Amino acid sequence: MVKINRKITQVNRTIRNNKSNRFIVIHYVGAESTAYNNALYFEKEYRGASAHYFVDENSIWQVVEDKDNAWHVGGAKIYYNEARNDNSIGIEMCCKKRDGKWYIEPLTIKNTIELTKMLCKKYGINPKSNVTTHYLTTHKICPEPFVRNPKLWEDFLKEVNMADIPEVSLKEKEEKIKEYYSFDDNTIQFFEFYRYNTALIDKLYNRAKNAEK
């Protein structure tokens, strides 16, 4: 994977202390530019939007810390899955236009796939269910080339799903949570019956696991 460069914005993000990264949402920039130019664009001036990473055929630039919210899927009124700003990492692919149509360079897609695999492994994100697009989250036409040609998204997911990411069972997550937080069995049982049990257990597990890094 190409090196991840950093130009962290102090403006276009929401600082978080206990964010659980459960989803990765794939976007496209929607204008001809480079990953570095996007990093500059979001660095110091308020834009009302952002993403964690921008990717082109030569580089990756991180603009928002993984632990903080980027503003990439939070504004829509209707959602089609559970991805939100406060539980996801947003990746923007740079694009180009030819004959009036947007397209994404194959190397940009390759770099995005490698970044997605790395983030799935780092945060225990299930690539088969929790890697999604802006379109599949809010029905915004983004990334437009993938919406226009769904096979591009199918091929993207096939590559991501080849990542060697071990599945972690609920029991394993609960044991990790008990060890890290010194919870007893009664507390874990409460989590199992809590209304948002899956989201809460994932959040506590990811926090415990990431504390070791």
C-alpha positions as semicolon CSV with decimal commas, in nm:
position;residue;x (nm);y (nm);z (nm)
1;M;0,000;0,000;0,000
2;V;0,122;0,352;-0,072
3;K;0,229;0,570;0,220
4;I;-0,044;0,751;0,413
5;N;0,040;1,120;0,431
6;R;-0,122;1,341;0,693
7;K;-0,262;1,694;0,684
8;I;-0,515;1,691;0,968
9;T;-0,785;1,955;0,960
10;Q;-0,851;2,159;1,272
11;V;-1,185;2,281;1,136
12;N;-1,384;2,026;0,937
13;R;-1,435;1,752;1,194
14;T;-1,601;1,672;1,525
15;I;-1,368;1,565;1,805
16;R;-1,467;1,237;1,970
17;N;-1,336;1,046;2,270
18;N;-1,499;0,705;2,230
19;K;-1,589;0,658;1,864
20;S;-1,638;0,300;1,748
21;N;-1,549;0,251;1,382
22;R;-1,795;-0,009;1,252
23;F;-1,832;0,097;0,886
24;I;-1,623;0,219;0,597
25;V;-1,808;0,441;0,349
26;I;-1,665;0,489;-0,001
27;H;-1,718;0,819;-0,189
28;Y;-1,584;1,004;-0,489
29;V;-1,473;1,367;-0,488
30;G;-1,696;1,480;-0,776
31;A;-1,439;1,724;-0,915
32;E;-1,104;1,681;-1,085
33;S;-0,833;1,715;-0,824
34;T;-0,560;1,528;-0,638
35;A;-0,563;1,380;-0,290
36;Y;-0,313;1,644;-0,179
37;N;-0,522;1,930;-0,317
38;N;-0,822;1,801;-0,124
39;A;-0,613;1,785;0,193
40;L;-0,519;2,150;0,142
41;Y;-0,880;2,245;0,068
42;F;-1,010;2,104;0,396
43;E;-0,714;2,190;0,618
44;K;-0,785;2,539;0,754
45;E;-1,108;2,684;0,615
46;Y;-1,456;2,571;0,720
47;R;-1,617;2,367;0,440
48;G;-1,909;2,199;0,615
49;A;-1,794;1,860;0,485
50;S;-1,491;1,632;0,503
51;A;-1,367;1,274;0,486
52;H;-1,101;1,084;0,673
53;Y;-0,896;0,994;0,365
54;F;-0,851;1,115;0,007
55;V;-0,701;0,877;-0,246
56;D;-0,563;0,921;-0,598
57;E;-0,350;0,700;-0,822
58;N;-0,026;0,808;-0,652
59;S;-0,102;0,892;-0,291
60;I;-0,326;0,878;0,014
61;W;-0,382;1,180;0,239
62;Q;-0,547;1,161;0,579
63;V;-0,747;1,471;0,672
64;V;-0,945;1,359;0,981
65;E;-0,823;1,131;1,259
66;D;-0,994;0,791;1,263
67;K;-1,108;0,856;1,620
68;D;-1,296;1,173;1,518
69;N;-1,605;1,226;1,304
70;A;-1,560;1,336;0,946
71;W;-1,868;1,498;0,790
72;H;-1,936;1,261;0,503
73;V;-2,275;1,088;0,552
74;G;-2,445;1,278;0,830
75;G;-2,662;1,529;0,648
76;A;-2,921;1,314;0,472
77;K;-3,268;1,266;0,618
78;I;-3,309;0,906;0,501
79;Y;-3,067;0,621;0,566
80;Y;-3,061;0,274;0,412
81;N;-2,811;0,117;0,652
82;E;-2,664;0,196;0,994
83;A;-2,353;0,388;0,877
84;R;-2,328;0,735;1,029
85;N;-2,060;0,996;1,082
86;D;-2,014;0,876;1,438
87;N;-1,947;0,509;1,357
88;S;-1,770;0,514;1,021
89;I;-1,458;0,610;0,830
90;G;-1,510;0,800;0,503
91;I;-1,280;0,748;0,204
92;E;-1,298;0,979;-0,099
93;M;-1,164;0,862;-0,435
94;C;-1,034;1,129;-0,668
95;C;-1,186;1,120;-1,015
96;K;-1,145;1,250;-1,368
97;K;-1,381;1,328;-1,655
98;R;-1,371;1,190;-2,009
99;D;-1,634;1,248;-2,278
100;G;-1,852;1,417;-2,019
101;K;-1,848;1,122;-1,778
102;W;-1,669;1,077;-1,447
103;Y;-1,427;0,789;-1,412
104;I;-1,182;0,670;-1,150
105;E;-0,832;0,558;-1,241
106;P;-0,769;0,186;-1,178
107;L;-0,472;0,272;-0,957
108;T;-0,693;0,497;-0,745
109;I;-0,937;0,210;-0,698
110;K;-0,647;-0,025;-0,616
111;N;-0,510;0,215;-0,353
112;T;-0,857;0,256;-0,204
113;I;-0,901;-0,121;-0,182
114;E;-0,568;-0,156;-0,002
115;L;-0,657;0,124;0,239
116;T;-0,997;-0,032;0,305
117;K;-0,841;-0,371;0,377
118;M;-0,596;-0,214;0,619
119;L;-0,870;-0,027;0,806
120;C;-1,091;-0,337;0,822
121;K;-0,808;-0,531;0,985
122;K;-0,720;-0,247;1,222
123;Y;-1,073;-0,196;1,354
124;G;-1,222;-0,541;1,307
125;I;-1,472;-0,412;1,050
126;N;-1,659;-0,687;0,866
127;P;-1,577;-0,629;0,498
128;K;-1,868;-0,844;0,381
129;S;-2,139;-0,635;0,550
130;N;-1,994;-0,306;0,674
131;V;-1,805;-0,171;0,374
132;T;-2,055;0,040;0,185
133;T;-2,095;0,343;-0,041
134;H;-2,249;0,684;0,008
135;Y;-2,520;0,576;-0,237
136;L;-2,605;0,262;-0,039
137;T;-2,622;0,471;0,278
138;T;-2,825;0,776;0,172
139;H;-2,892;0,723;-0,203
140;K;-2,674;1,017;-0,295
141;I;-2,524;0,939;-0,638
142;C;-2,177;0,877;-0,499
143;P;-1,940;0,742;-0,612
144;E;-2,110;0,822;-0,942
145;P;-1,907;0,583;-1,162
146;F;-1,994;0,295;-0,925
147;V;-2,362;0,387;-0,922
148;R;-2,370;0,413;-1,301
149;N;-2,181;0,086;-1,339
150;P;-2,259;-0,142;-1,042
151;K;-2,004;-0,399;-1,160
152;L;-1,728;-0,161;-1,048
153;W;-1,863;-0,181;-0,695
154;E;-1,906;-0,559;-0,717
155;D;-1,543;-0,593;-0,826
156;F;-1,431;-0,357;-0,549
157;L;-1,607;-0,566;-0,284
158;K;-1,466;-0,892;-0,422
159;E;-1,115;-0,757;-0,374
160;V;-1,189;-0,620;-0,027
161;N;-1,352;-0,946;0,081
162;M;-1,032;-1,132;-0,002
163;A;-0,869;-0,958;0,294
164;D;-0,743;-1,195;0,563
165;I;-0,964;-1,060;0,841
166;P;-1,050;-1,314;1,109
167;E;-1,411;-1,321;1,222
168;V;-1,448;-1,256;1,596
169;S;-1,734;-1,435;1,767
170;L;-1,968;-1,267;2,014
171;K;-1,825;-1,485;2,290
172;E;-1,470;-1,375;2,210
173;K;-1,577;-1,011;2,214
174;E;-1,747;-1,053;2,549
175;E;-1,439;-1,221;2,700
176;K;-1,221;-0,935;2,577
177;I;-1,461;-0,680;2,725
178;K;-1,469;-0,863;3,061
179;E;-1,090;-0,872;3,073
180;Y;-1,033;-0,509;2,973
181;Y;-1,307;-0,347;3,186
182;S;-1,308;-0,603;3,471
183;F;-1,680;-0,664;3,416
184;D;-1,855;-0,960;3,575
185;D;-2,092;-1,207;3,407
186;N;-2,400;-1,016;3,520
187;T;-2,283;-0,702;3,343
188;I;-2,217;-0,893;3,022
189;Q;-2,560;-1,053;3,047
190;F;-2,714;-0,706;3,078
191;F;-2,537;-0,603;2,757
192;E;-2,681;-0,905;2,578
193;F;-3,037;-0,797;2,658
194;Y;-2,977;-0,425;2,609
195;R;-3,174;-0,274;2,322
196;Y;-2,859;-0,173;2,132
197;N;-2,663;-0,479;2,241
198;T;-2,470;-0,544;1,919
199;A;-2,364;-0,183;1,869
200;L;-2,266;-0,147;2,236
201;I;-2,067;-0,468;2,246
202;D;-1,887;-0,378;1,923
203;K;-1,809;-0,033;2,060
204;L;-1,667;-0,167;2,386
205;Y;-1,475;-0,444;2,208
206;N;-1,315;-0,207;1,956
207;R;-1,215;0,032;2,230
208;A;-1,055;-0,249;2,430
209;K;-0,879;-0,393;2,125
210;N;-0,753;-0,058;1,998
211;A;-0,616;0,032;2,343
212;E;-0,353;-0,236;2,286
213;K;-0,221;-0,076;1,967
